[in-house]
Amino acid sequence: MRRAWTAGLLAISLLIVLRASPAHAGGEDKLARLLIKKGIITAQEYAVLKREVEEAAADPQPTPQDVAEALRDEVRQELRRPDEAAIGVTLRVEGEGRWRAHRDAGDKRSGSTSDLFLRRASVGVEARPLDFVTARLVLTSEWLGAQTTDQGQPVDEKVTVDEGTLTLRDDGFPVYGVFGFRTQPFGAFFPRLVTDPMTQDAYEVKKVGATLGWKPGPWDLDLSATAYRGEEQMAHLFVSGLFDSASVLRSTDAGLRAETDDVGSWILAATLSPLKDLVAGAAFVSEPGDGRRNRTLTLWTGYTLGRATAEVEFATALSRERYVLEGSGERLSRSFEETMVSLGLGYNLTKPLHVAARLERFWDGGLARAAEIWSAETRVSVGAGYTLYEQEETSARVLLEYRLTGYRRGGAARAVAAPEQGEAFAKLQIGYR
């Protein structure tokens, strides 16, 4: 009986020592040697008892590190699961300052002008009610306080829907669909400086449309077909500021016909990325016109090598309707198919500092000479951007740009139009997500 009590006490002592201070658990050996020497317990019994106590103590209480790792694993598992009620919010505010050497490019005697305005303020909401459905809505107000747009057109300060789309896409299925109001997939319009490239000024298609696409996987290939209503690209061309659209009109603006209101316009587009830092694409658009369809083709590519990036975009009109000379009420004798090229270069000098340049050329197909108007010929833009703050999903940047546009002048325009236009821009951009 005495030996049993002694063994029990020794077991309790061993367990307490191992639980409380594993680093000093060897201290029970003195007690054991004393008990063995007195003949109260044998060495074999002590070895068995010690093994049993160690097994009982082998389940220690979790440490704070164990708890943190367990929580981290739970978070990772949670992130892998589709969040069916995810809602994301984006905010963007841009203030801009602008200076022009000529208030009106068509009048070389017009003096310089400067402006300060809120270029853009937008808020966007994106919701994903199902893992294959994404809804996006962006409300925007532009040119608040400005006299004209960068293209010299009247401004509209009202809050409008800048984007409103429904996207059906499943990562495991190659076919997808997009329906709604957005910039439709025509052109790359590489964003780099304060102002937009010529190709975007002339050819952006922002309209309600329906897109059916196919992304099979290899090379990030994306093929799509889009249908929309009206003659949006041609309307955009005539407010691009690339030629004197006050002297040359479309037949719709001259009152000779009504613009088509059927879903008769369509875009075919393809993009791919055969290499990690190489992107390429092509797009073709066809819209109804005056007696013939207006067709445009664009090709683009961009490549990044280390800190440097180079981009090329080419666009050409394959067919155009005949325009109307203002005041005459008659169509010009032939159509004029324009072509343009945009070359862009960018370099990251440091992590926050980026410099860029863009060279563009516009061929008007002989329009300036035939209609005796001005049209843009070359444009050189240089600028820089500096990230003032960037933390997680919030950023603040300042951008500067100077651009010089040279004009061709046909006939009577030589006497009145400016040979070139110098412009300077500064922008402060703050965004969330």
Steps between C-alpha positions, in 0.01 A plus 500: 500500500785735593669435165174577311455829686860594433470416127183711478665798666800467273277490193319816609830672568637404159185626323508834682867551420459414131190722461631798689862507387599258222842661481575383856322167487824315581475611865291196597804271462630589849170390657496180294855405593418548866189278477691230310782510757248450786344207314159669479496474119713316248682657206279304256182623668631855487576473126145373426346767719704777337397384151131505596531848654680635189224364277241669720692827476543474121188706433609852606278807497510689163744792485404843353697406186291182464181704528621755240592227250162334548318830437716566194402164356133575563531836320669336203223245475242779521667697220496193276124479527299719256361803680146516372420831664823692420459873435790724403508880487735719293553874529690730267553877503716690249577870503658649188663819383547584131667766286466551124699726271187558284147508630384382156730303269302629202588862585870573533421847639310362799697548818612245752266360761530313829258305714458322833230239537394170650581262218320201644324389818364147500370235734460139400331201657564140402292211631531126449174335607606171342845365423438542124309833501660843551304826497684831473373858516716815476358852535719784372501875466758648261636842404350674804600866465671457160435723199547219244622142479857420396359460149347850504141378531228637733499341846224318684542507879201280584542177695464218250534124487857443387464123514215264575558135411403144577774243439441125483828318537613177666870423541445143395301582185653676194187682377396827665257784441488871582193721468464868574649846461880511485796573274457219250805285405647699211863611535752494782524878567808447719458736799824668594480881502244757615323516164366218285674380181365598158360153451279532807393854408387375161379143547376434852160328489312569823155357456256242629593172336495125530824301483547126457857387563717190508814454715636149443803544728828475303689830452214678677319507165172696501266506200180704512212634292301807607177647365364848573260760365575817306811660349703567814853476361435747221340741745813468715728567202324832436559626856862379515651842423717345229349712223267799453166328562321836499570537126463134401187321622341160489181481295309436825623833644421677173139377514528287186412175673413353841750290691432127498322391818519121452747256655705493182851575627746232604858443615726197466799500735789271592772537765776264610815490712741239360772617743475621857580864415360512145142589406353530153158551351286586201146630457263578215189717522221551249226763532219613268572817304382727224469264204779274620619351827780662699766236572811539715787265583744534789810301601710540813780348704683581821818356654663550839870432554619571852416859582420598139174460308434558129159516332379532142145550377396529136151586375365554152165563338417233242192682372328831579177675409523830314508809718317831447665841468330741738289759324491319166244235594673259264713195557865515407592329173673206670559337836811555713650203686720609788794312658688553824795354691582542868842406645545506878802454727512483878777454756497460877793706626420402859210317659287817540630696195394416145583691180328456165490628142260453212539572128190501279428559134163561332437469128162650402479341154518840329203652689674826603613574145167414337282684753752781567501443875758417768572153635753361746814355347749416777483502879784460748426455870744470791418466867566347838304350785596483866325286762465712813336230708413136452379278780297185441203618291546878523731708280576862414689604186598821328547503119646762266489516121596732219380431148559674169265445205596601147221571248469472125301786347324479168399793280342787691592342836865598447413862568294451814587171675791461741796298368543330838351479847698474822326373814603425859308284747527417870286248684461388861342156517373333818347156486376221721533150357 
